[in-house]
Each structure stands twice: as C-alpha cells, then as structure tokens.
Amino acid sequence: MNFNKVMFLFFIGICFSYGQNKINHLENSKPKPNYRLASKFSSENISKLVHSTTVNPHWLKNGNRFWYQYKTTKGSNYYLVDADRKSKIQLFDNVKMAKWLTEIIKDPYDAQHLPKFDFKFVKNETAIRFRVTATEEVEAVDDEKNTSSKKDSISEKSSKKGKPKMERKVYHLEYKLGDSKLTIIDNKKEDEKIKRWANIAPDSSIVLFSKNFNLYWMDKENFLKAVKDEKDSTIVENQWTKDGVKDFGYGGNYYGENNESMEEKKDDRKGVWGVWSHDSKKFIFQKSDDRMLKDLWVINSVSKKRPTLETYKYHMPGEQEFSKDQLLIFDIPSKEIVKVQLDTVKQQSVSVYRAPRKKSTYDDDFSPSLLLSKKGKIYFNTISRDRKKLDICVADIETGEVKILIEERFNTYIESRPLVLFNNEQEMLHWAERDGWAHFYLYDTNGNLKQQVTNGPFHVDNFEGINENERVLYFTANGVNKAIDPYYSHLYRINLNGTGMKSINAGDFNTDVSVADSNKYFVTNFSRVNTIPKSELRSTTGALILNLEEADLSQLFATGYKFPETFVMKADDGITDIYGVLYKPYDFDSTKVYPLIEYVYPGPQTESVSKSFSVNMDRTDRMAQVGFIVVSLGNRGGHPDRSKWYHNYGYGNLRDYGLADKKYVAEQLADKYSFIDIDKVGIFGHSGGGFMSTAAMLVYPDFFKVAVSSAGNHDNTIYNSWWSETHHGVKEEKDADGKISYKYDIDKNQELAANLKGKLMLVTGDVDNNVNPGATIRMVNALIKANKRFDYMIMPGQRHGFGDMNEYFFWLKADYFSKYLLGIENTNVDMLEMNRDKPKG
C-alpha cells in the first residue's frame, strides 16, 4: 500500500472519528425529559411541602388587634396580636385544644393535627366560636318538621318509611380566651344558603331579594323564619315591583345556569345586589336593560343524562346594541321609587361609589354595601362606550337630580379607582392618569381642584387610608425607588399638601399590606421570587413593631428546589427596560444546551411575571423541570403599574404589540447564556396568553417553533366588548343626522393561518363562558382550510380555567414540548406521573 493511500485512509478515519465525536457531543449536550422531577412539584405535592407564606390578619373591632393562622411543617398555630401592646400570644394552647376536642367529639386529635377552624369572635371579643364536624353519624334533621305548617297524614306516614337519612354530627363550640375548657353551644349546622339571596339592611329591619326577576322584601321576623326553614309556608314575602322581566329585571342573575337548572330554580329566591344608605331608608339599584343584546351559548356534553345548553347575553365588540343602565332609588318606608336622572340615549356604563369596607367587618355574618356618602348623596361615575370620557357625578338621593363634578378625557382609554370622601364630606380624592402617571388629586365636593397630591414619574396604585386629623394619606405605589424593580409595590404616606412623601415599608422586595381601620398599624408581607417570604407588623410611621413570621420552606428545599433568577433586558426599541424571571431545571447541567420556552400573557391589565415568591409553579418552575429553560417577561403595552405610555403601547394593535419584545428578549438571553438553544424556542399561554402564543407562531414563524395555546381569544371580534374595545379601541362615528354608531376593526389570528410552520396545539374547555370555544374553533377552521397539520384538544365540561383537568393539561403540555423540542416522545398510554401516587383498590 503506497504512502498516499495510507494517508488518505488515515485522513478519512480522522474525519469519521471527528464527526462521530461531534455527533456524540451534540447528543450528550441535549437534555432528556425528567418527568420524575417535574412530578415532584405538582400542586398536590407542593401543598405538602409549603404551607403558609403570608400572614392574613383578621382585624378585630376593639383596639388595634388581629388574629391569624400560620401553618408550618409542624402544624398550624393561631395567634392573637395586640399592636398597641406590641404583643403576640397564642390564641389557645394546641395541646389543650386537642385534648378538649377529643373528649367532647370522641374523635382523636393532637396538637399538630387540629381541625380547620373558622373563628367568630363573640362576647365583646373575649371568646371565639367555631364548628367542628365529627365522624359520628346521626339522623339528619329535617327542617320542614320545624315549620308550623300542617302536613297531611299520608305524607307523614310515608316519610317514616325506609332508611333514615344520616349525616355527620356538628358541634358548635365556644372557647373563652384564657379559659380551661370548651363549651358546647348547640349541634346546628351553619346555613350558608340564606346568605346567597338575602340582602339585609344595615339595621337588619328588612331583607331584599329577587324572585322571578322582581324585587321582593320581608321583615326581620319572617327572615328569621327563613333562616330556620326556607320552605316554611308561614313566611310572608312582599312583592315590590311587577315590571321585572328576564334581562331587564331586579336581580335574579342566571349567568352560569343551563336549561335544566334554570327550570329547577325559576321560582327560587335569588340575590339582588345594590347599595344601601347608612340609615337603611334607601336602597340604590342599578337596573340594566340587556334585552337587545344577542345570546351566546355553550353546550355541556358530559352533564347528567342529557347534554345541557347554557344561554347567556354576551356583547361583542362593534355590535351596535348596548346595555342601558338605570339608577333607581327605593324608599324603604314609603315604597316609592325615584329614578336618577341619567342620559339613557348615550352608550355608557354606570358605577356607584361605595363606602370602603372596614377590615374589622370582613368576618361578619353580613356586611351590607353602603353608599359613599352619609348625607343624602349618591356619588357615581359614567364612562362612555369608547372609554375616552369619564364623568364623576353626584345625585340627590331624594330627587335624583344629577351634577357633574369632574370630567376626565383621554385619547386612548381611561381607568379609575374608587373615589375617597372625607373631612365631613367637604373634600374628596380622585385618582387619575392625566399627566401620564397615576396620581391622586384633591378636590372639594363642588368639583373644584384644590391641588395634585402625589406627583412624579411613578404609579400610585391604591388608596389604603387617611388620617383626617393630621391630613396624611396612605397609599401603595410602584416605581418610586428607581434602584429597584418598578413593579415592586410599597406603602407610602404623604401630607395632603403634597409634602413629606415617605416609604414606610421600604426594601428591595415586593410587598402586600393590610392597614388597620385606625390607620395606625399595618401588616406587611414581603418577598421576591428568590427570597423566603417574611411578615412584619409596622406602625404607619414606618417603625417596626413585631416580626411576625418567616415561611417554612425547609421541606421544599429538601426536594432540591432552587430559586429562579431575575433579569432585565431591553425591549425591541432598545430603550424600554423589560423585567423577567428565568427558571432552570433543578438538575441543571452547564454542559448541556436547553430549549427555551416562554410563558406569556400580553396584558394589558397584567403581565405573567411573578414578583413575589409563589407556590403556583405549574406554568414556570415546574415546566422547567421537564428539561427546559422557562422564562416569563413583560412587554410594552403590558402591566398598568408603570407609565400610561407603557400600559397603552398596544392600543390599536392588540394582536401584535407584544410579540417583538418577546422575540428580542429571547435573543438577548441566548447571547448572554450559552446554555440556551435559540433555535429551539417554544411558547405557551392561557386566555390572552393562548391568543398571544398562537400569534407569535404566525407572526414570527421562523423563530417560534412550538406552541401550546389554551382558551385563547384568537378572534377578538367575538370576545367580550369591554376587554376588546377598551384595550384595542372602538371608533365612535356620527352621521349627518347626529346618529352615533361604533366601528371595531382588529387583526385576528386566523388571518395568518397560512404562515404556520411550527408545531401548534390548541386547547379549549367546551363550556368556557368567558372566552367562548368558538374563538378556538375559528382558529381550527382557518388552519384546516390552509391545509396545515396541528393538534386540537377539548377539555369536556370545563370552564375557562380547566378546573380538575389542570394536572392532565400540564402533562399534555410537557409531552408536546418534549416531543418537539427535546426530540423524545412519550408514547405510554397511561400518564404514569398522575397515576403513580393514586392508591389502587
């Protein structure tokens, strides 16, 4: 063999070896799907690992006190906090409570395993009452036996035949704080059904309800009969109105009912929602005429014996019909009705301002909705159909005469917050975005602007309280501290003259607060996505009163859990900062290259980016464990807690406005991190995110390769008019005769069906009465007509959120991304990850 031939064969061998090594390297750099790791972080499993992460204070009426429950891996404890005394004590001794319950109920308890309590403070807040259900069964109490109505002897005899109905025994118990025993009050169950239809006056003298779309009332004596037995034939109910009909009535909402349940419940008492005057003499009801609105339908194919039809009114963008609102004032003593003088020709929405509810009433059995004013005035707003004109008005409660106090006008859309009335109803605080940022403005109650209270390039979010004596306002805001994430919310105080603004729970965290009714103290829960949640009690001067809790994440970390990472990148304009979170597999290998998946929601009312630690991991942390880098990030036109410019960026371009940012940020992340495979980018989202993820596949078909789009509003011409017309815009046109019409035009996903190149799965619930299944079906229809291969799944009997099929849906997504991004298909018919932990037998 000559030299040249030998060298040629040697060269071929080297090339083959190099090529084989490169193939092996590429194969070794690919992650493999780790279903076992992802299954460890199901919602069910997470609930065993992580318990309480925030303090939810139940504020009491006496003093600055509250109680709360906090659960760790050692069980639940209940605490009573007195802010004035800077004290925190256990509400009771768990060991003793377990002993008393065991002795009384005859079911075993210990200090770590107590029943779930729902406390009510009684006897001037010196004792608590609660119910516990035993395993012991007793004969069910038939409420009808307690009525004074006579039953014929035949039915009474027949009722004695057969096996008696049994139910678990209930113990209604009382514990006096600091005592050494429990007392049995009775064995009666709590009747929750009554609360669903009874609108009780503030002084409890009268109860209003709806029946056959008309307004009815009963006095306190008869209501107490209904509490004992709703079917008591001696109950006297009084009909107030007679003109109520379906879709133009007085309460009796039937949303969510089907053809069978509508018939079954047609004569039931139903709720009528409105606002009471503080003296219980007036009731204000907003009556809407929806008769001209068109119907929409969903069919539940898996209900009972026959499929059921659900029919509901649903106003779609650009439709000329519109709800016509009336404000009616019902005078309780005289039974007269006065109309508030509204312009019924204009297409507008009406909203009545209500008194803020005291936090110490949150646990009350009933807490009526009250008018903002105590002085015979009804404050309300009207907003035009195109959302560009907002009027804040006041009506006289006796005559219905209306005066406009404040006018807001904007070229995109106007948002609002509750009006704040104070200083003996001589002043009010109005929230507006008129200078490009959300701020509070101080007015007198004649509508005269006194001054702007907050000012600057930051977003004021919510009113939290006001100290009228010191003229100090408490509110939450975003973006004040330019050194931290602008989405982080903090509590601030400011003098009403615009001076002395100060953060009173500062820190590089996102916070959530609960301010006491006295405005002297507040509970703050704070964390980031990459910190352990903590809770504190502070005074509204900012002073720390008590460290309350730090979440117990020990069992979560024992599983291998790792915090995600935050990042800041530029939007597609190269200027705007985009904030996001990056989630890695917990078995991350830096030598491997991972596909990138974006979890998206476009806004504009929020973004899909967590700012605090959360156990809701299905769409982010958990999906990453399958073998991906998962990111969530904002986009221009997304979250409202930044500037008005940022929030309204997508106005008039609701399909495409956020897509360029999603693509550009992914490219920046791949430039920064070598472990990201920019040639394998997936995307998924639900609702608006379902709409966005499909749009991404069609607008950038060579970049986004795989998508799972669930419950998407792909065709916004058939989504609800409020969301679509608000955030995209609707044009108000007037003809030569002055007649106004509305035109709506928007790009739809199905118009781009021919662009599909990647792998797309569309999913919808078949009884989704929020985003109708028709939106997904129209997308399916367009893809079929474009001769495209794709996947389509219906979730039977499921609403917008997919209910008890969410775990199944997670693995459906995992399978799809594994097959098309990791190249490994799970062909097992059984979803082992769901079946593994289910006991067989």
ABEGO torsion letter per residue (X at the ends): XBAAAAAAAAAAAAAAAAAAAAAAAAAAABBBBBAAAAAAABAAAAAAABBBABBBBBBBABEBBBBBBBBBAAEBBBBBBBAAAGBBBBABBAAAAAAAAAAAAGBBBBAABBBBBBBBBBGGGABBBBBBBBABBBBBBBAAAABABBBBAAAAAAAABEBBBBBBBBBBBBBBBGBABBBBABABBBBAAAAAABBBBAAGABBBBBBGGBBBBBBAAAAAAAAABAABAABBBBBABAABBBGBBBEGBABGBBAAAAAAAAABBBBBBBBBBAAGABBBBBBBBAAABBBBBBBBAABEABBBBBBBBBBBBGBABBBBBBBBBBBAAAGBBBBBBBBAABBBBBBBBBBBBBAAAAABABBBBBBABAAGBBBBBBBBAAGABBBBBBBBAAAGBBBBABBBBBABBBBBBBBBBBGGGABBBBBBAAAGBBBBBBBBAAGBBABBABBEBBBBABBAEBBAAAGBBBBBBBGABAABBAABBBBBBBBAAGBGBBBABBEBBBBBBBBBAAGABBBBBBBBAABBBBBBBBBAAGBBABBABBBBAAAAAAAGBBBBBBBBBBBAAGABBBBBBBBBBAABBAABBBBBBBBBBAOAABBABBABBBABAAABAAAAAAGBBBBBBBBBGBBAABBAAAAAAABGBAAAAAAAAAAAAAAAAAAABAABBAABBBBBBBEAAAAAAAAAAAABAAABABBBBBGBBABAAABBAAAAAAAAEBBBBBBAAGBBBBBBBBBBAAAAAAABABBBBBBBBAABAABBAAAAAAAAAAAAAAGBBBBBBBBBGBBAAGEAAAAAAAAAAAAAAAAAAAGBBBABABBAAAAAABBBX
